[in-house]
Amino acid sequence: MATKAVIPFLIAMMLLTGVCNTLLSKYQDLQCVRNCDSTDPDKIQRFSQPVMQTAQMRFFAKDAPLLHGGYEQVGSDDSTVVDATDELGRTSSTHEEAVPAIKPLIPNTDERIPLIGWRVFLLAMPACCDIAATTLMNVGLLFVAASIYQMTRGALILFVGLFSVVFLHRKIYLYQWSALFIVVAGVAVVGLAGAIAPNPQAQPKPPVPPETSLLAIRDAVKTAAVSSGALQTIVGVLMIAGAQIFTATQFVLEEWILEQYALEPLKVVGWEGVFGFLVTLVGMIILHLAIGRTDAGRNGYFDMQEGWREITQYRSIAVTSVLIMISIGGFNFFGLSITRSVSATARSIIDTCRTLFIWIVSLGLGWETFKWLQIVGFALLVYGTFLFNDIVQPPLKACVRRHKPEPLLQEEPIEHM
């Protein structure tokens, strides 16, 4: 196990990079690129390039093999490397203990074939799923607040659970099915909270007389279902939740591949980054030629030329692009390190704290307003997730298992967004 003094540092850095990742992405979406001096809010155009954002996220991930190679070079110069076996039967060296992210999670056995040669192209499948999920989430983030975006991603556990049962033949108990329904209810409540107060950049308003407030609430309830803001929020929530289908498919594919073939997780991140970046780049060119350069697609999501102009012309967008790439790489590295030095359960709890910090910072920056209903949804999401992962005990004693549960997936997902 990693040195105890290192674990708090890993936890703090995972929280910091994870919070920065989402907040920087939202900050980038809020940057004005056209008609910035207009007094009409409807004429102001903000940065809306989800495909370019997907490309910048893939750009850093493709360099993970170089990072891994650096670690191996450092390890090869250490004459005091000693092999050890942990309680899970995993063999690791003192060098792997110092850098937990490069320690294999699944024991290297003779039954697994090394993932080399043409077999590496198998990782293109989860990479394509990751591209689809990341792009959908980038589009969804344009329409919702950062906290609602992060909470809606909690729907991932539903699809991971379902796909693990169907494709990996894992067993889910009755209370875990109940936990999945609780997660769905939490996502629905969070989406409802966003639809009732859809403006993610809402600023606190001055106090008004009580009777005026009551009339405003009545009018808001009547118009929430048909207002464009509420509709955009609902669409954003549905896109983010739907993206979790692709993300769950990615994780199940990764799990299946790593069960059949042996490859270090950091190399998995790197190869997926290479395939993801290449596929994204080719897709961007095709979409730009087919849609982006047309009159209808100009200045839209697929206008590659406009996206590049906005990134290079506006310093705030360029700087955040670099910071987002760094934060994603850091979040993946520290997350993998925590999974190997502590546990996947610990990483799940830390990721929940990440959502809470994103919410607090967004409120402090005035990007969104406080909603009691959002607390209810967040509480349901946390309880459902913790119940599913056996972090909290089921309410009925009959549901408590007497043996240690087998995790659906060997580790928490590798994050690219």
C-alpha positions in Angstrom: 0.0 0.0 0.0 1.2 3.5 -0.7 2.8 5.5 2.1 0.1 6.8 4.4 1.3 10.3 4.1 0.8 10.2 0.3 -2.9 9.1 0.5 -4.2 12.5 1.8 -2.3 14.2 -1.0 -3.9 11.9 -3.6 -7.3 12.5 -2.2 -6.9 16.3 -2.1 -5.5 16.4 -5.7 -8.3 14.2 -7.0 -10.9 16.5 -5.5 -9.1 19.6 -6.8 -8.6 18.4 -10.3 -12.1 16.9 -10.5 -13.7 20.1 -9.3 -11.6 22.2 -11.6 -12.4 20.0 -14.6 -16.2 20.6 -14.4 -16.0 24.2 -13.3 -13.5 25.1 -16.0 -15.6 23.5 -18.7 -18.6 25.5 -17.5 -16.6 28.7 -17.3 -15.5 28.1 -20.9 -19.1 27.7 -22.0 -19.9 31.1 -20.4 -17.4 33.1 -22.4 -18.8 35.5 -24.9 -17.5 35.2 -28.5 -20.0 37.4 -30.5 -22.1 40.5 -29.9 -20.6 40.9 -26.5 -21.6 44.6 -26.3 -25.2 44.0 -27.1 -27.8 44.9 -24.5 -30.1 42.2 -25.7 -29.1 38.9 -23.9 -30.7 36.9 -26.8 -28.1 38.3 -29.2 -25.1 37.5 -27.1 -23.3 34.3 -28.4 -21.2 32.3 -26.0 -18.6 29.6 -26.6 -20.5 26.6 -27.9 -18.0 24.1 -29.3 -18.6 20.7 -27.7 -16.8 18.8 -30.4 -13.7 21.0 -30.0 -13.9 20.4 -26.2 -14.0 16.7 -26.8 -10.9 17.0 -29.0 -8.9 18.9 -26.4 -9.8 16.3 -23.7 -8.5 13.5 -26.0 -5.3 15.5 -26.7 -3.8 15.0 -23.2 -5.0 11.4 -22.8 -3.0 10.3 -25.8 0.3 11.2 -24.0 -0.3 8.7 -21.2 1.9 6.0 -22.8 4.8 8.5 -22.6 4.0 9.1 -18.9 4.0 5.4 -18.3 7.3 5.0 -20.2 8.8 7.6 -17.9 7.7 5.7 -14.8 9.1 2.5 -16.2 12.4 4.3 -16.9 12.6 5.6 -13.4 11.8 2.1 -12.1 14.4 0.5 -14.2 17.1 2.7 -12.5 16.1 1.6 -9.1 18.2 -1.3 -7.9 16.2 -1.8 -4.8 12.9 -2.9 -6.4 11.3 -5.7 -4.4 8.3 -7.7 -5.4 5.4 -8.1 -2.9 2.0 -9.7 -2.8 -1.0 -7.9 -1.3 -4.1 -9.3 0.3 -5.8 -9.6 -3.1 -3.1 -11.7 -4.6 -1.7 -8.9 -6.7 2.0 -8.8 -7.2 3.6 -5.4 -7.0 7.0 -3.9 -6.6 8.2 -1.1 -4.3 8.3 1.1 -7.4 4.6 0.4 -8.1 3.8 1.2 -4.4 5.5 4.6 -4.9 3.4 5.2 -8.1 0.1 3.3 -7.5 -1.4 4.3 -10.9 0.9 1.9 -12.8 0.1 -1.1 -10.5 -2.0 -3.7 -12.4 -5.5 -4.0 -10.8 -6.2 -7.5 -12.1 -3.5 -10.1 -11.1 -1.3 -11.1 -14.0 -2.1 -14.8 -14.7 -1.1 -17.2 -17.4 -4.7 -17.2 -18.6 -4.5 -13.6 -19.9 -2.9 -12.8 -23.2 -0.7 -9.7 -23.4 -2.6 -6.9 -25.2 -0.1 -6.3 -28.0 0.0 -6.1 -31.7 -3.4 -5.9 -33.5 -5.2 -6.7 -30.3 -4.5 -3.1 -29.2 -7.2 -2.0 -31.7 -9.8 -3.6 -29.4 -9.4 -0.5 -27.3 -10.8 1.6 -30.2 -14.3 0.3 -29.3 -14.5 1.8 -25.7 -12.7 4.9 -27.1 -15.5 5.5 -29.6 -18.1 5.1 -26.8 -16.1 7.6 -24.8 -16.2 10.1 -27.6 -19.9 9.8 -28.0 -20.5 10.2 -24.3 -18.1 13.1 -23.8 -19.6 15.0 -26.8 -23.2 14.5 -25.5 -22.2 15.6 -22.0 -20.4 18.7 -23.4 -23.6 19.7 -25.3 -25.7 19.0 -22.2 -23.5 21.2 -20.1 -24.4 24.1 -22.3 -28.0 24.0 -21.1 -27.7 23.2 -17.4 -25.8 24.4 -14.3 -22.5 22.7 -13.4 -24.0 21.0 -10.2 -27.0 19.6 -12.1 -24.6 18.3 -14.8 -22.5 16.6 -12.2 -25.5 15.1 -10.3 -27.1 13.9 -13.5 -24.0 11.9 -14.2 -25.0 9.8 -11.2 -27.3 7.9 -13.6 -24.2 6.0 -14.7 -24.5 3.5 -12.0 -27.9 2.4 -13.3 -26.6 1.5 -16.8 -23.4 0.0 -15.4 -25.5 -2.3 -13.1 -27.8 -3.3 -16.0 -25.0 -3.9 -18.5 -23.0 -5.8 -15.9 -25.9 -8.2 -15.4 -26.7 -8.7 -19.0 -23.2 -8.8 -20.5 -20.8 -9.7 -17.7 -23.2 -12.0 -16.0 -22.7 -10.4 -12.6 -25.3 -10.8 -9.8 -27.3 -8.0 -8.4 -29.3 -8.4 -5.2 -32.8 -7.1 -4.5 -31.7 -4.2 -2.4 -29.3 -3.2 -5.2 -32.1 -3.1 -7.7 -33.9 -0.8 -5.2 -30.8 1.4 -5.0 -30.9 1.7 -8.8 -34.5 2.9 -8.7 -33.5 5.4 -6.0 -30.8 6.7 -8.2 -33.3 7.2 -11.1 -35.6 9.0 -8.8 -32.7 11.3 -7.7 -31.8 12.1 -11.2 -35.5 12.9 -12.0 -35.7 15.2 -9.0 -32.5 17.0 -9.9 -33.8 17.5 -13.5 -37.1 18.8 -12.1 -35.2 21.3 -9.9 -33.3 22.6 -12.9 -36.5 22.9 -15.0 -38.3 24.9 -12.3 -35.3 27.4 -12.1 -33.5 26.9 -15.4 -31.2 29.8 -15.6 -27.7 28.5 -14.8 -26.2 32.0 -14.6 -29.0 33.4 -12.4 -27.9 36.2 -10.1 -29.5 36.9 -6.7 -32.3 39.4 -7.1 -33.3 42.1 -4.7 -36.0 41.4 -2.2 -39.6 41.9 -3.3 -42.9 42.2 -1.3 -44.4 38.9 -0.2 -47.5 39.3 -2.3 -45.3 39.9 -5.4 -43.3 36.8 -4.6 -46.4 34.6 -4.4 -47.6 35.9 -7.7 -44.2 35.3 -9.2 -44.2 31.7 -7.9 -47.6 31.1 -9.3 -46.7 32.5 -12.7 -43.4 30.5 -12.7 -45.3 27.2 -12.1 -47.7 27.9 -14.9 -45.0 28.7 -17.4 -42.2 26.4 -16.4 -43.5 23.6 -18.6 -43.5 25.7 -21.7 -40.7 28.1 -21.2 -37.7 27.8 -23.4 -35.3 27.8 -20.5 -37.1 24.9 -18.8 -37.1 23.0 -22.1 -33.4 23.5 -22.6 -32.7 22.3 -19.1 -34.8 19.1 -19.7 -33.0 18.5 -23.0 -29.6 19.0 -21.3 -30.5 16.6 -18.5 -31.7 14.0 -20.9 -28.5 14.3 -23.0 -26.3 14.0 -20.0 -28.2 11.0 -18.7 -28.3 9.4 -22.1 -24.6 9.8 -22.4 -24.2 7.5 -19.5 -25.4 4.7 -21.7 -22.3 5.1 -23.9 -20.1 5.6 -20.8 -21.4 2.4 -19.2 -20.8 0.5 -22.5 -17.3 1.8 -22.4 -16.6 0.5 -18.9 -18.1 -2.9 -19.6 -16.0 -3.2 -22.8 -12.9 -2.2 -20.8 -13.7 -4.7 -18.1 -14.2 -7.5 -20.7 -11.0 -6.6 -22.5 -8.9 -6.5 -19.3 -10.4 -9.9 -18.2 -9.1 -11.4 -21.4 -5.9 -9.5 -22.0 -3.1 -8.2 -19.8 -2.3 -4.5 -20.0 -1.5 -1.8 -17.4 -4.4 0.6 -16.8 -2.3 3.7 -17.5 -1.5 2.2 -20.9 -5.2 1.5 -21.4 -5.8 5.2 -20.8 -3.1 6.1 -23.3 -4.2 3.9 -26.1 -7.8 4.9 -25.7 -6.6 8.5 -25.8 -4.7 7.9 -29.1 -7.7 6.2 -30.7 -10.1 8.8 -29.3 -8.0 11.7 -30.5 -7.6 10.3 -34.0 -11.3 9.3 -34.4 -12.4 12.8 -33.0 -10.1 14.6 -35.4 -11.3 12.6 -38.4 -14.9 13.1 -37.3 -14.4 16.8 -36.9 -13.1 17.2 -40.4 -16.0 15.1 -41.9 -18.6 17.0 -39.9 -17.1 20.3 -40.8 -17.1 19.5 -44.5 -20.6 18.1 -44.4 -22.3 20.5 -42.0 -20.0 23.1 -40.5 -19.2 25.0 -43.6 -22.8 25.2 -44.9 -25.0 28.2 -44.2 -27.1 26.3 -41.7 -24.1 24.9 -39.9 -21.9 28.0 -39.8 -21.0 29.1 -36.3 -22.5 25.9 -35.0 -21.2 22.9 -33.1 -19.5 21.4 -36.2 -17.9 24.6 -37.6 -14.3 23.6 -37.0 -12.9 26.8 -38.4 -15.0 29.0 -36.1 -14.1 26.8 -33.1 -10.4 27.2 -33.8 -10.9 31.0 -34.3 -12.6 31.3 -30.9 -10.0 29.3 -29.0 -7.0 31.2 -30.6 -8.6 34.6 -30.5 -9.9 34.7 -26.9 -7.3 34.2 -24.3 -9.7 33.1 -21.6 -10.9 30.2 -23.8 -7.3 29.2 -24.8 -6.1 29.2 -21.2 -9.1 27.2 -19.9 -8.5 24.7 -22.7 -5.0 24.0 -21.4 -6.1 23.9 -17.8 -8.9 21.4 -18.7 -6.5 19.1 -20.4 -4.2 19.2 -17.3 -7.1 18.7 -14.9 -8.4 15.7 -16.8 -5.0 14.0 -16.9 -4.5 14.8 -13.2 -7.9 13.5 -12.2 -7.3 10.2 -14.1 -3.9 9.7 -12.6 -4.9 10.5 -9.0 -8.1 8.5 -9.3 -6.3 5.4 -10.5 -3.7 5.9 -7.7 -6.5 6.0 -5.1 -8.2 2.9 -6.5 -5.0 1.0 -6.1 -3.7 2.4 -2.9 -7.0 2.5 -1.0 -10.1 1.1 -2.8 -12.6 1.8 -5.5 -15.2 2.5 -2.7 -13.0 5.3 -1.4 -12.8 6.8 -4.9 -16.6 6.6 -5.1 -17.0 8.5 -1.8 -14.5 11.1 -2.9 -16.3 11.6 -6.2 -19.5 12.3 -4.3 -17.7 15.0 -2.3 -16.5 16.4 -5.6 -20.1 16.9 -6.7 -20.8 18.8 -3.4 -17.8 21.1 -3.9 -18.8 21.9 -7.4 -22.3 22.8 -6.2 -20.9 25.0 -3.4 -18.4 26.8 -5.7 -21.1 27.4 -8.4 -23.4 29.0 -5.8 -20.5 31.2 -4.6 -19.8 32.3 -8.1 -23.4 33.2 -8.7 -23.7 30.7 -11.6 -26.8 29.2 -10.1 -29.3 29.8 -7.3 -30.0 27.6 -4.3 -32.8 25.1 -4.8 -34.1 22.9 -1.9 -35.5 20.4 -4.4 -31.9 19.9 -5.7 -30.9 18.9 -2.2 -33.6 16.2 -2.1 -32.4 14.9 -5.5 -28.7 14.9 -4.4 -29.6 13.1 -1.2 -31.4 10.4 -3.2 -28.4 10.0 -5.6 -25.9 9.7 -2.7 -28.0 7.2 -0.8 -28.7 5.1 -3.8 -25.1 5.1 -4.9 -23.8 4.2 -1.4 -26.4 1.5 -0.9 -25.6 -0.1 -4.3 -21.9 -0.1 -3.5 -22.4 -1.5 0.1 -21.1 1.7 1.7 -24.3 1.9 3.8 -26.3 -1.1 5.1 -29.7 -1.9 3.6 -32.7 -0.8 5.8 -33.9 -4.4 6.1 -31.7 -7.0 7.9 -32.8 -9.7 5.6 -31.1 -7.8 2.8 -27.7 -7.8 4.5 -25.3 -10.2 2.8 -23.1 -12.4 5.0 -20.2 -12.6 2.5 -18.0 -10.0 0.9 -19.7 -8.8 -2.3 -18.0 -9.0 -5.7 -17.7 -5.6 -7.3 -19.6 -5.2 -10.6 -16.5 -3.7 -12.1 -12.9 -4.0 -10.9 -12.5 -0.3 -10.4 -14.2 3.1 -10.8 -14.4 4.5 -14.3 -11.6 6.3 -16.0 -12.8 9.9 -16.5 -12.3 12.0 -19.6 -14.8 14.7 -18.8 
